[in-house]
């Protein structure tokens, strides 16, 4: 029992360190602000904890640094690839997309992640794991039981609620697509802009706070069945308070100006919006145009 509890605590610690890497270090470099980039609400990313435990079980006795780097990087990117496929099947969405990055495989893994996983795995085996194991080993049996039990309840509760939010989000995307399809044939003249904006504003109002956080955590997320829906939801201009949930004020002002220029035209602007609405719903605006196969990059 103590072995299971110790392994779980190590999983939590490594998941937390992965969250620090993604949500603090990487986000400060990329976005200049801290962003919770995890699937779950808490400060942990399970894919890092899973990859770390696999590394330790399989590669813990490797002493050659170069071999450790490449083998661990391969294992961890395999875990990321599988996680991407599983989440796509479960939630009908691609949660991350590396198509715009150098040396990627189907947009699910990339060379930058490979190198990062390799470096982090070497640090894990040589320094992080010995320190973590020593720290957990100092806990008394009672403290170990209480700590592991408490964190287990918190983690499982967070996981169940996060899965529920993700499933509900997929259902809302489908509902928004149906609303667009129902309104598409009624869109005429410049007043189309009001119809479309109303639909997407209503779409944003349907989202819960955790779902808005998911949009912020996974900026490349797209629906498999309706590739343009999530992108269109992001393009909407809600109130400044809602906008702050997933965009900076600068982004909001830039989008407002872009929308003003786009909707200030004549019938051509309305036609363009009609086509955008059709694409967001997963159907071509022109009946003769080929249907999107769902693999288009958002």
C-alpha positions as CSV (number, residue, x, y, z in Angstrom):
1,X,0.0,0.0,0.0
2,X,2.8,2.4,0.9
3,X,4.4,1.8,-2.5
4,X,1.2,2.8,-4.3
5,X,0.8,5.9,-2.2
6,X,4.4,6.9,-2.7
7,X,4.1,6.3,-6.5
8,X,0.9,8.5,-6.5
9,X,2.6,11.3,-4.6
10,X,5.5,11.2,-7.1
11,X,3.0,11.3,-9.9
12,X,1.4,14.4,-8.4
13,X,4.8,16.1,-7.8
14,X,5.9,15.5,-11.4
15,X,2.5,16.6,-12.8
16,X,2.8,19.8,-10.7
17,X,6.3,20.4,-12.1
18,X,5.0,19.9,-15.6
19,X,2.3,22.5,-14.8
20,X,5.0,24.9,-13.6
21,X,6.9,24.4,-16.9
22,X,3.9,24.8,-19.1
23,X,1.8,27.4,-17.2
24,X,4.5,29.5,-15.6
25,X,7.8,29.3,-17.4
26,X,6.6,28.7,-21.0
27,X,3.6,31.0,-20.7
28,X,5.7,33.9,-19.3
29,X,8.1,33.4,-22.3
30,X,5.3,33.1,-24.9
31,X,2.5,35.2,-23.5
32,X,4.2,37.3,-20.9
33,X,1.7,36.2,-18.4
34,X,0.8,33.0,-16.4
35,X,-1.8,30.8,-18.1
36,X,-3.2,27.6,-16.7
37,X,-2.4,25.4,-19.7
38,X,-3.7,22.1,-18.2
39,X,-6.8,20.1,-19.1
40,X,-7.8,20.1,-15.4
41,X,-8.4,23.1,-13.2
42,X,-5.8,22.3,-10.6
43,X,-2.0,23.0,-10.8
44,X,-1.0,19.7,-12.4
45,X,-0.7,18.2,-15.9
46,X,-1.1,14.4,-15.8
47,X,0.7,13.8,-19.0
48,X,3.9,14.9,-17.4
49,X,3.3,12.7,-14.3
50,X,2.6,9.7,-16.5
51,X,5.6,10.3,-18.7
52,X,7.8,10.7,-15.7
53,X,6.7,7.5,-14.0
54,X,7.2,5.6,-17.3
55,X,10.7,7.1,-17.6
56,X,11.6,6.0,-14.1
57,X,10.2,2.5,-14.5
58,X,11.9,1.8,-17.8
59,X,15.0,4.1,-17.9
60,X,15.9,4.7,-14.2
61,X,19.0,2.6,-14.4
62,X,20.5,4.1,-17.6
63,X,23.7,5.9,-16.9
64,X,24.5,7.1,-20.5
65,X,23.2,10.7,-20.7
66,X,22.9,10.7,-24.5
67,X,21.0,7.4,-24.6
68,X,18.8,8.5,-21.7
69,X,18.0,11.8,-23.5
70,X,16.9,10.2,-26.8
71,X,15.1,7.2,-25.4
72,X,13.2,9.2,-22.8
73,X,12.3,11.9,-25.4
74,X,10.9,9.1,-27.7
75,X,8.9,7.6,-24.9
76,X,7.4,10.9,-23.7
77,X,6.5,12.1,-27.2
78,X,4.7,8.7,-27.7
79,X,2.7,9.4,-24.6
80,X,1.8,12.8,-25.9
81,X,0.8,11.4,-29.3
82,X,-1.4,8.7,-27.7
83,X,-3.0,11.3,-25.3
84,X,-3.8,13.5,-28.3
85,X,-5.5,10.6,-30.1
86,X,-7.5,9.5,-27.0
87,X,-8.7,13.0,-26.2
88,X,-9.8,13.5,-29.8
89,X,-11.8,10.3,-29.7
90,X,-13.4,11.1,-26.4
91,X,-14.2,14.8,-26.9
92,X,-14.4,15.1,-30.7
93,X,-11.8,17.8,-30.7
94,X,-8.1,18.4,-31.4
95,X,-6.8,20.0,-28.2
96,X,-3.4,21.0,-29.6
97,X,-2.0,21.4,-33.0
98,X,1.7,21.6,-34.1
99,X,1.1,21.9,-37.8
100,X,2.7,25.4,-37.9
101,X,5.9,24.1,-36.1
102,X,9.0,22.6,-37.7
103,X,9.2,18.8,-37.8
104,X,5.9,17.7,-36.5
105,X,4.0,14.4,-36.9
106,X,0.4,14.8,-37.8
107,X,0.3,18.0,-35.8
108,X,0.3,15.9,-32.6
109,X,4.0,16.0,-31.6
110,X,6.9,18.1,-32.7
111,X,10.6,18.4,-32.5
112,X,10.5,21.2,-29.9
113,X,8.5,19.0,-27.6
114,X,10.8,16.0,-28.3
115,X,13.9,18.1,-27.2
116,X,12.1,19.5,-24.2
117,X,11.0,16.1,-23.0
118,X,14.5,14.7,-23.4
119,X,16.1,17.5,-21.4
120,X,13.5,17.3,-18.7
121,X,13.7,13.5,-18.5
122,X,17.5,13.7,-17.9
123,X,16.9,16.2,-15.1
124,X,14.2,14.0,-13.7
125,X,16.3,10.8,-13.5
126,X,19.5,12.5,-12.3
127,X,18.3,15.2,-9.9
128,X,14.5,15.6,-9.5
129,X,13.6,12.0,-8.7
130,X,16.3,11.4,-6.0
131,X,15.2,14.7,-4.3
132,X,11.5,13.9,-4.6
133,X,11.9,10.3,-3.4
134,X,14.0,11.5,-0.4
135,X,11.4,14.1,0.5
136,X,8.5,11.7,0.3
137,X,10.5,9.1,2.2
138,X,10.7,11.4,5.2
139,X,6.9,11.3,5.7
140,X,5.7,9.1,8.5
141,X,3.2,6.3,7.5
142,X,0.3,8.3,9.0
143,X,1.4,11.5,7.1
144,X,1.8,9.5,3.9
145,X,-1.7,8.0,4.2
146,X,-3.3,11.3,4.9
147,X,-1.4,13.3,2.2
148,X,-1.9,10.7,-0.5
149,X,-5.6,10.2,0.4
150,X,-6.4,13.9,0.4
151,X,-4.6,14.6,-2.9
152,X,-6.2,11.5,-4.4
153,X,-9.7,12.8,-3.6
154,X,-8.9,16.3,-4.9
155,X,-7.3,14.9,-8.1
156,X,-10.2,12.5,-8.9
157,X,-12.8,15.1,-8.2
158,X,-11.0,17.6,-10.5
159,X,-10.6,15.0,-13.2
160,X,-14.3,14.0,-13.2
161,X,-15.5,17.6,-13.2
162,X,-13.0,18.5,-16.0
163,X,-14.2,15.6,-18.2
164,X,-17.8,16.7,-17.6
165,X,-17.0,20.2,-18.7
166,X,-15.2,18.9,-21.8
167,X,-18.2,16.7,-22.8
168,X,-20.6,19.6,-22.2
169,X,-18.4,21.9,-24.3
170,X,-18.5,19.5,-27.2
171,X,-22.3,19.4,-27.0
172,X,-22.5,23.2,-27.0
173,X,-20.3,23.3,-30.1
174,X,-22.7,21.0,-31.8
175,X,-25.7,23.2,-30.7
176,X,-24.0,26.4,-32.0
177,X,-23.3,24.7,-35.3
178,X,-27.0,23.8,-35.6
179,X,-28.0,27.4,-34.8
180,X,-25.7,28.6,-37.6
181,X,-27.1,26.1,-40.1
182,X,-30.6,27.1,-39.2
183,X,-29.8,30.8,-39.7
184,X,-27.6,30.5,-42.8
185,X,-30.5,30.5,-45.3
186,X,-32.0,33.6,-43.7
187,X,-28.9,35.7,-44.0
188,X,-29.2,38.5,-46.5
189,X,-27.7,41.9,-47.0
190,X,-25.6,43.7,-44.4
191,X,-28.0,42.7,-41.6
192,X,-26.3,39.3,-41.7
193,X,-23.7,40.8,-39.4
194,X,-26.2,41.2,-36.7
195,X,-27.5,37.6,-37.1
196,X,-24.0,36.1,-36.9
197,X,-22.8,38.3,-34.1
198,X,-25.9,37.5,-32.1
199,X,-25.4,33.8,-32.5
200,X,-21.7,33.9,-31.4
201,X,-22.4,36.3,-28.5
202,X,-25.1,33.8,-27.4
203,X,-22.5,31.0,-27.8
204,X,-20.0,32.8,-25.5
205,X,-22.8,33.3,-22.9
206,X,-23.4,29.5,-22.9
207,X,-19.9,28.7,-21.9
208,X,-19.0,28.2,-18.3
209,X,-15.9,29.7,-16.6
210,X,-14.0,26.4,-16.8
211,X,-14.8,26.1,-20.5
212,X,-13.5,29.6,-21.2
213,X,-10.4,28.6,-19.3
214,X,-10.0,25.6,-21.6
215,X,-10.2,27.9,-24.6
216,X,-7.4,29.9,-23.1
217,X,-5.4,26.8,-22.2
218,X,-5.6,25.3,-25.6
219,X,-5.5,28.1,-28.2
220,X,-5.2,25.7,-31.1
221,X,-8.2,23.6,-30.1
222,X,-10.7,22.8,-32.9
223,X,-13.8,20.7,-33.3
224,X,-13.3,17.7,-35.5
225,X,-16.9,17.8,-36.9
226,X,-17.1,21.6,-37.1
227,X,-13.6,22.9,-37.7
228,X,-14.4,26.6,-37.7
229,X,-16.8,26.8,-34.7
230,X,-14.2,27.3,-31.9
231,X,-12.2,29.8,-34.0
232,X,-15.4,31.8,-34.7
233,X,-16.3,31.8,-31.0
234,X,-12.9,33.3,-30.2
235,X,-13.4,36.0,-32.9
236,X,-16.5,37.3,-31.1
237,X,-16.2,40.5,-29.1
238,X,-17.9,40.0,-25.8
239,X,-17.8,42.5,-22.9
240,X,-14.3,43.5,-21.7
241,X,-14.8,41.4,-18.6
242,X,-15.5,38.3,-20.6
243,X,-12.8,39.1,-23.1
244,X,-10.2,39.2,-20.3
245,X,-10.9,35.5,-19.7
246,X,-9.0,34.5,-22.8
247,X,-7.6,37.6,-24.6
248,X,-5.6,40.7,-23.7
249,X,-7.1,44.2,-24.0
250,X,-4.8,44.8,-26.9
251,X,-6.1,41.8,-28.8
252,X,-9.7,42.9,-28.1
253,X,-9.1,46.4,-29.5
254,X,-7.3,45.0,-32.6
255,X,-10.2,42.6,-33.2
256,X,-12.8,45.4,-32.7
257,X,-11.1,47.5,-35.4
258,X,-10.8,44.6,-37.7
259,X,-14.5,43.7,-37.3
260,X,-15.5,47.4,-37.9
261,X,-13.6,47.4,-41.2
262,X,-14.9,44.0,-42.3
263,X,-18.6,44.8,-41.6
264,X,-18.5,48.4,-43.0
265,X,-18.8,47.3,-46.6
266,X,-21.8,46.5,-48.8
267,X,-23.3,43.2,-49.9
268,X,-19.8,41.7,-50.4
269,X,-19.2,41.9,-46.6
270,X,-22.4,40.1,-45.9
271,X,-21.6,37.4,-48.4
272,X,-18.2,36.9,-46.8
273,X,-19.8,36.6,-43.4
274,X,-22.4,34.1,-44.7
275,X,-19.5,32.0,-46.1
276,X,-17.7,32.2,-42.8
277,X,-20.8,31.1,-40.9
278,X,-21.2,28.1,-43.3
279,X,-17.5,27.1,-42.8
280,X,-17.8,27.4,-39.1
281,X,-20.8,25.1,-39.2
282,X,-18.7,22.6,-41.1
283,X,-20.5,23.1,-44.5
284,X,-19.4,24.9,-47.6
285,X,-21.3,28.2,-48.4
286,X,-21.4,27.2,-52.0
287,X,-23.3,23.9,-52.6
288,X,-21.0,23.1,-55.4
289,X,-17.9,23.5,-53.3
290,X,-16.2,20.4,-51.9
291,X,-17.2,19.7,-48.3
292,X,-14.5,20.2,-45.6
293,X,-13.1,16.9,-44.6
294,X,-12.5,18.0,-41.0
295,X,-8.7,17.9,-41.3
296,X,-8.3,21.6,-42.2
297,X,-6.2,23.6,-39.8
298,X,-8.1,26.1,-37.8
